[in-house]
Amino acid sequence: MKIFKFDKKPNIEYPEVSEEKIAEIYKLFPSQNYNPGASFYAESYLTSSNVGYSTKSLVAYNYIERTNAFKFEIITNEDASLLSEYKLLYKIDKDYFKEIVTYIFGESNYYILDFKIDETKSAKVKDEYKYVYIYETNNEIDNDIIYYKGLESYTVENGNESIKIIEYFLKCNKTTRVCYNDENNNQVSNITYSENLNIKDNMDKVKKYEHKFSYINNHYEYVSTRVV
């Protein structure tokens, strides 16, 4: 773990960055990909403008669940009749949801769509709905897929103005034993899946991603992801 600090910009006071703060930021990244569209794990350079809508939605949902769960509102009879074909669990004000996306990604060119949350929950959204509706479902998740990912190190730069998190990533198919270094299924030729696969012994072979955050508008905002 490496931390570098340089001169602060004049007239700007940045907060101290603890390991707890790094862990909090790292929790923004979903543990598994449930949706189509550009996730954080790709060969290309990503910014807030080209991360997929579904990925942004899942990040925003996870943030709300972790920090502002009181924003989960109860379902009314009117809601139940509006979406009678779904087993509704709770709802989130759509305008607030979009505010959280902007808060994290600093990007307002975002259109909210239906998205999967995990194996048991999804979100239903329509233009005419005031809310994002969370409902119970049995999402078809490929149980053959296993992920190996985690925070390897972080760097704090420019007097705490920016944070760079280095994450390792590997995705394997337990049946074919083929492993991939991104969500686009680019195969890793020198790693084969087995039940005894120890990711720590293969750190020199797995892909590493650098996620950058900068202190903007009094909080740390996502900036970019690149392969390192």
N, C-alpha and C positions, 0 to 999 in steps of 0.2 A: 504494500500500500504506500503510495507516494503522494505527498501534498506539497505543492509549491505555492508560495505567496509572493506577490509583487506589489508595487506601489498602487495604492488606491487612487481612483479618479477623484479629483478635487470636489469637495462639497457633497460627496455621496458616501454615506455610511452603509456598508454591507453587513449583514448579520454574520455571526459566527457559524461555522459549518461543522456540526458534530457528526459522529458516526450514525447517531440516531436520525439525523436529518437526511443523510445519504440513504439510509435504509428506507426512510419514508418516501423519498423520490423514486427509489428503485421499485417500490411496490406499484408504481404507476404502470409498469410493463406487465401485460398479461402473461400468466404462466403458460398459456396454451392458445393456439390460434383456432378460433371457432368460426371465423367469418372469411368470406372472399375479400379481395382487395389488398392493397399494399400494406403489409405489416412492417414492423421495425426491422425485420431480418431479410434483407435483400442485398444483391450485389451493388445496386445503385446507391448514390448519395441521396439521402432523404431529408426533407425539411418539413415544416408544418404544412406546407402547401401541397405536398404529394404523398403524405401518409393517408391511407385509405379511410374513407368515412366510417366504415364499420369499426376499424381499429380505434379511431378517435372516440367513437361512441362507447366502446368497451372500456377504454381508459377512463372516460368521464364517469361512467357508471361505477366503476371500481373506486374512484375517488370519492364519489358521493356516499357510497356504502360504507367506506372506511372513516370518513370525516364528518359527514352531515346526514346520517341515516334518518334524522328527524324529518328530512325532506321527502321521505317515503310516505305518501298519503294513503289513507284507507280507501277502499273501493266502495262506491255508493251503488244504490239500486239502479240509478241512471247509467252508471258505467257498465254495470253487469248486463243491462238490457242492450246497450250499444254494442257490446262485444260478447254476446251470449254464447258464441261457439268456443270461447276460451275460458280457462280457469284462471281468472285474474287474481293476482296476489297483492299488488299495490300499484301506485302510479306516482309519477314525478312530473312536476310542472315543466312543460316543454321549453318555455322561455328560460327558466332557471337552468335546465340541462344544457341549453346552448351557451349560456353564460359560463358554465364550467368548462366547456370545450374551448371557448375563447380564452379563459383564464389559464388553462394549461398550455394551449398551443399558440396563443396570441394571433389567431387567424379566424376571421369571421366568415370567410367564404366556405361555409360548411352547410351541407344539406343532410338533415337527419333522416335515416332510413331504418327499416326493421333490422335488428341485429340479434345474434345469439350471445348470451351471457356465459352460460356453462352448459353442462349436460342436462340440467333440469329447468333452466329458465331462459326465456327469450323476451325481446321487447317488440311491441307492436306500435307503429307510428303511422299516422296519416295526416295530410295537410289540414284537414278539418278538425282534427283532435287537438284539444288544448294540452293534453298530457301525453307522456310516454307511458304506455301501459306494460307492466311486467306481468307475464303469465307463465304458468307451469306447463312444461312440455318435456317430451323425451327426445332430445336432440340426438340425431344419429352421429355419434362420434366414433371415429376410427380407433378402436381399441388396440389395433396393431401398432399404432404410432406412439413412440415414447420420446420425450424431450429431455435433453441434458442442457441446462442453462443456469447461469448464476453470475453474481457480481464477482469479478476477479480483482479489480482495483478501482481507485478513483483519484482524480487530481483536482485540486482547488486552485484556481488561477486568478491573477490580477486583484489581489486583495479581497478575495471571496466574491468577485464579480461573476465568475463563471465556474461551472462544475462539469467535469468530464468523467463519465462512468464507463468503465470497460467491462463488457459482459461477454462471456463465452457462450457459444450456441452450437448445439448438434441435435439433429432430429433423425431418428432411426425407425425403420420398419421391422418389427419383431419377427414377422413371417419371412420376408425376403432377405432379412439381415442387412439390407442396404441402408447406409446412413447418408444424410444430406447436411450441407453447411448453411442452408438458408431455406426460406419458405417456398422458394421457386423450385425446390427439389433438384438442386445441383449436387450430384453425387460426390461423396468423399471416397476416393479410391483406396486410401490407406487405413480406413477404419471399418471394421465389420462388426455388426451387433452380435452380442452374446449376453446371456444372463450375468456373466461375470465381468462385463465391460466396466472398467474403472475409468471414469472421465479424467480423473486427476493424473492418470498415467499417459493421457493422450492430449494434454493441454497444448503441446507444440504442433498438433495436427488440426485442432478444431478452429473454426472461424471465430474471430473476436470482433465485436462491434463497439464503437465509441458513441455514446449518447451524450450530447452536449446540452446543458441548461445555462441560461443567463439570468441574472437578477434584473428584472424589468417590472415596473409598476409595483414595486414593493413585494415581489415574490419571485421564485425561480420558475422560469418558463422554458418549455421545450424549444430547442433551436434546430438540432439536426442529429442524424445518425449516419455513420460511415463505417466501412470496413477498415480495420487496422491490421 
